[in-house]
Amino acid sequence: MSYKEIGAHLGSENPSFLRREQVSRIIRERILTFPRTAAWGNYSAFADFVLLGLFRSSRAPWLLFALILLVFLVSIASNATMIVLIRADPRLRTPMYFLLSQLSLMDILYISTIVPKMLLDQATGRRAISFAGCTAQHFLYLTLAGAEFFLLGLMSYDRYVAVCSPLRYPVLMSRRVCLLIAAAAWLGGSLDGFLLTPVTMQFPFCASREINHFFCEVPALLKLSCADTSAYETAMYACCILMLLIPFSVIAASYARILLAVCAMRQADARQKAVATCSSHMVVVSLFYGAAMYTYVLPHSYHTPEQDKAVSAFYTILTPMLNPLIYSLRNRDVAGALRRARERGLCAGRVTAF
């Protein structure tokens, strides 16, 4: 763009009277809107993104802000309480509760990856996120979501052993097996993050830098790329199907065997106990897997960006809060441990007072 063209753009016949700041502004505008070519190199690595957020079309954004802040605080507090109870109460030092503590840890990290940035953007009005920050958020989100997928799938094996082989439970679910299950879940999630993040972030983002979302999720990012992403979207679709199919197959096989075992039980108390043992896990699986299947398996033509944000908010914000509540409200052992911890606290307070 020539100096005269800049002057004509600003409505000045004599470009020598142009201020340096005005020239710089026009040049920056042209750079940001100029089509990206191979000669631009790593331009995307130096440019910020803008998160449009979840509150964009809300009539009461501060009410929604307060509600999400409350959900975030309840989620952190409830999951942290679950971890502390499981570690402090000897009656909860079993394989099932060890896996639940891993789930609570994942939920704390999961919601902390997304919600604080979203709330800060709403409070300050600054919605920019750097390329490095977006990459880190993208990686952590994929890692923690993948780890939770695998963990929920492997937890169904624990329920299968507890119902169908209770006498062999200490052997089949030894401490070594529990550590292997937790390590496999974390490793599977990390592999997902390491594979998808570099490929997603290497695409040229030369169009608008505005992400129509409240965090750096894959579908929203790919819409900003000016390159052909169809092959990658197909590969990612197959990867998501595989990631969902493997844990879901384990869950389906485990609960099919559990259902057969429950039907063969003659005592009503045994049936009720078996159903209570598995119902909480099934509720959590249904919530998390259902939302993820909607986002990553259902073709994009069947849902809008606003619907995507609503569903993403459900499984990134609400699910981490609901998981510990579901397990604690529907579990007598957790409720008993919480009651005993409260009684110990009251007794300690009385001794201190005397």
KEVOSE-938561 format. One record per residue (C-alpha): residue in three letters; x, y, z. Coordinates in steps of 0.5 Angstrom, whole numbers, padded with zeros to 4 digits, always signed. Example, Ala and Ser with C-alpha at 12.3 -4.5 7.8 and 13.67 -1.06 7.14 Angstrom:
KEVOSE-938561
ALA+0025-0009+0016SER+0027-0002+0014
This chain:
KEVOSE-938561
MET+0000+0000+0000SER+0003+0007-0002TYR+0004+0013+0002LYS-0001+0016-0003GLU-0006+0011-0002ILE-0006+0012+0006GLY-0007+0019+0005ALA-0013+0018+0000HIS-0016+0013+0005LEU-0015+0018+0011GLY-0019+0023+0006SER-0012+0028+0006GLU-0010+0030-0001ASN-0003+0032+0002PRO+0000+0026+0005SER+0006+0029+0008PHE+0001+0032+0014LEU-0001+0025+0016ARG+0001+0024+0023ARG+0005+0018+0024GLU+0000+0014+0029GLN-0005+0015+0023VAL+0000+0011+0018SER+0002+0006+0023ARG-0006+0005+0025ILE-0008+0004+0017ILE-0002-0001+0016ARG-0004-0005+0022GLU-0011-0006+0019ARG-0008-0008+0013ILE-0004-0013+0015LEU-0009-0016+0020THR-0014-0016+0014PHE-0009-0018+0008PRO-0010-0026+0006ARG-0004-0030+0009THR+0001-0033+0004ALA+0007-0038+0005ALA+0011-0032+0006TRP+0008-0030+0012GLY+0011-0035+0016ASN+0009-0036+0024TYR+0005-0030+0024SER-0001-0034+0028ALA+0004-0035+0033PHE+0005-0028+0035ALA-0003-0026+0034ASP-0008-0026+0040PHE-0015-0029+0040VAL-0021-0026+0042LEU-0026-0030+0046LEU-0033-0028+0045GLY-0035-0031+0051LEU-0041-0035+0054PHE-0045-0028+0056ARG-0045-0025+0049SER-0053-0026+0048SER-0055-0026+0055ARG-0060-0020+0058ALA-0057-0021+0065PRO-0049-0022+0064TRP-0048-0021+0071LEU-0053-0025+0074LEU-0050-0031+0070PHE-0043-0029+0072ALA-0045-0030+0079LEU-0048-0036+0078ILE-0042-0039+0074LEU-0038-0037+0080LEU-0042-0040+0085VAL-0042-0047+0081PHE-0034-0046+0080LEU-0033-0045+0088VAL-0038-0051+0090SER-0035-0055+0085ILE-0028-0054+0088ALA-0030-0054+0095SER-0034-0061+0094ASN-0029-0064+0090ALA-0023-0062+0095THR-0028-0065+0100MET-0028-0072+0097ILE-0021-0072+0096VAL-0020-0070+0103LEU-0025-0075+0106ILE-0022-0081+0102ARG-0015-0080+0104ALA-0017-0078+0112ASP-0023-0084+0113PRO-0020-0091+0113ARG-0027-0094+0111LEU-0026-0090+0104ARG-0019-0093+0103THR-0022-0098+0098PRO-0021-0099+0090MET-0027-0095+0088TYR-0026-0089+0093PHE-0019-0089+0090LEU-0021-0088+0083LEU-0027-0083+0085SER-0021-0079+0088GLN-0018-0079+0082LEU-0024-0077+0078SER-0025-0071+0083LEU-0018-0069+0082MET-0019-0069+0074ASP-0025-0065+0076ILE-0022-0059+0080LEU-0016-0059+0074TYR-0021-0059+0069ILE-0026-0053+0071SER-0020-0049+0073THR-0017-0049+0066ILE-0023-0046+0063VAL-0028-0042+0068PRO-0023-0037+0072LYS-0021-0034+0065MET-0028-0034+0063LEU-0030-0030+0069LEU-0024-0026+0069ASP-0025-0024+0062GLN-0033-0022+0064ALA-0030-0018+0070THR-0025-0014+0066GLY-0028-0014+0059ARG-0021-0016+0056ARG-0023-0022+0052ALA-0016-0023+0049ILE-0012-0030+0050SER-0005-0030+0047PHE-0003-0036+0042ALA+0001-0039+0047GLY-0005-0039+0052CYS-0010-0041+0048THR-0005-0047+0046ALA-0004-0049+0053GLN-0012-0049+0055HIS-0013-0053+0049PHE-0008-0058+0051LEU-0010-0058+0058TYR-0017-0059+0056LEU-0016-0065+0051THR-0012-0068+0056LEU-0017-0068+0062ALA-0023-0069+0058GLY-0019-0075+0055ALA-0017-0078+0062GLU-0024-0077+0065PHE-0027-0081+0059PHE-0022-0087+0060LEU-0023-0087+0068LEU-0030-0087+0067GLY-0030-0093+0063LEU-0025-0097+0067MET-0029-0095+0073SER-0034-0100+0070TYR-0029-0105+0071ASP-0029-0104+0078ARG-0036-0104+0079TYR-0037-0111+0075VAL-0032-0114+0080ALA-0035-0112+0086VAL-0042-0114+0084CYS-0040-0121+0080SER-0034-0123+0083PRO-0034-0120+0090LEU-0030-0126+0094ARG-0024-0124+0089TYR-0025-0117+0089PRO-0019-0115+0093VAL-0014-0119+0089LEU-0017-0117+0082MET-0017-0110+0084SER-0011-0109+0088ARG-0007-0103+0090ARG-0003-0105+0084VAL-0009-0105+0079CYS-0012-0099+0082LEU-0005-0095+0080LEU-0005-0098+0073ILE-0012-0096+0072ALA-0011-0089+0074ALA-0004-0089+0070ALA-0007-0091+0064ALA-0013-0086+0064TRP-0008-0080+0065LEU-0003-0083+0060GLY-0009-0084+0055GLY-0011-0077+0056SER-0004-0074+0055LEU-0004-0078+0049ASP-0010-0074+0046GLY-0007-0068+0048PHE+0000-0069+0045LEU-0003-0071+0039LEU-0009-0066+0037THR-0006-0060+0040PRO+0000-0059+0035VAL-0004-0061+0029THR-0010-0056+0031MET-0005-0050+0033GLN-0001-0051+0026PHE-0007-0049+0022PRO-0006-0042+0019PHE-0011-0037+0023CYS-0011-0031+0018ALA-0019-0029+0018SER-0022-0026+0024ARG-0019-0028+0031GLU-0025-0028+0034ILE-0027-0035+0037ASN-0034-0035+0038HIS-0034-0039+0044PHE-0032-0038+0052PHE-0025-0043+0051CYS-0021-0045+0046GLU-0025-0051+0044VAL-0023-0055+0037PRO-0029-0054+0033ALA-0029-0046+0034LEU-0022-0046+0033LEU-0022-0049+0026LYS-0027-0045+0024LEU-0022-0039+0024SER-0017-0043+0019CYS-0017-0041+0012ALA-0014-0047+0010ASP-0017-0054+0008THR-0019-0057+0015SER-0023-0063+0012ALA-0018-0068+0012TYR-0016-0066+0019GLU-0024-0066+0022THR-0025-0073+0019ALA-0019-0076+0022MET-0021-0072+0029TYR-0028-0075+0028ALA-0025-0082+0027CYS-0021-0081+0033CYS-0026-0078+0038ILE-0031-0084+0036LEU-0025-0089+0038MET-0024-0085+0044LEU-0031-0086+0046LEU-0032-0093+0043ILE-0027-0096+0047PRO-0029-0094+0054PHE-0036-0094+0052SER-0035-0102+0050VAL-0032-0103+0057ILE-0038-0100+0060ALA-0043-0104+0056ALA-0040-0110+0057SER-0039-0109+0065TYR-0046-0107+0066ALA-0049-0113+0061ARG-0045-0118+0066ILE-0048-0114+0072LEU-0055-0114+0069LEU-0055-0121+0068ALA-0052-0122+0075VAL-0057-0118+0078CYS-0063-0122+0075ALA-0060-0128+0078MET-0060-0125+0085ARG-0066-0128+0089GLN-0065-0123+0095ALA-0068-0117+0094ASP-0063-0113+0099ALA-0057-0116+0094ARG-0061-0113+0088GLN-0062-0106+0091LYS-0055-0106+0094ALA-0052-0108+0087VAL-0056-0103+0084ALA-0054-0097+0089THR-0047-0099+0087CYS-0047-0098+0080SER-0053-0092+0079SER-0048-0087+0081HIS-0043-0089+0076MET-0048-0089+0071VAL-0051-0083+0072VAL-0044-0079+0071VAL-0043-0083+0065SER-0049-0081+0062LEU-0048-0074+0063PHE-0041-0073+0061TYR-0041-0078+0055GLY-0048-0075+0052ALA-0045-0068+0052ALA-0039-0070+0049MET-0042-0074+0044TYR-0047-0069+0042THR-0041-0064+0041TYR-0036-0069+0037VAL-0040-0074+0034LEU-0046-0071+0032PRO-0045-0067+0025HIS-0044-0060+0026SER-0050-0058+0021TYR-0054-0061+0026HIS-0052-0056+0032THR-0051-0048+0032PRO-0045-0045+0035GLU-0050-0042+0041GLN-0052-0049+0042ASP-0045-0052+0042LYS-0043-0047+0047ALA-0049-0049+0052VAL-0047-0056+0051SER-0040-0055+0053ALA-0042-0050+0059PHE-0046-0056+0061TYR-0040-0061+0061THR-0034-0057+0063ILE-0038-0053+0068LEU-0044-0056+0071THR-0041-0064+0071PRO-0035-0062+0075MET-0040-0060+0080LEU-0045-0065+0080ASN-0040-0071+0080PRO-0038-0071+0087LEU-0046-0069+0089ILE-0048-0075+0086TYR-0043-0080+0089SER-0044-0077+0096LEU-0052-0076+0096ARG-0053-0083+0093ASN-0047-0086+0097ARG-0048-0088+0105ASP-0041-0089+0106VAL-0039-0082+0104ALA-0045-0079+0108GLY-0042-0083+0114ALA-0035-0081+0113LEU-0038-0073+0112ARG-0042-0074+0119ARG-0036-0077+0122ALA-0031-0072+0120ARG-0036-0066+0122GLU-0037-0070+0129ARG-0029-0070+0130GLY-0029-0063+0128LEU-0034-0061+0133CYS-0031-0065+0139ALA-0024-0062+0137GLY-0028-0055+0138ARG-0031-0057+0144VAL-0024-0059+0147THR-0021-0053+0145ALA-0026-0049+0148PHE-0025-0052+0155
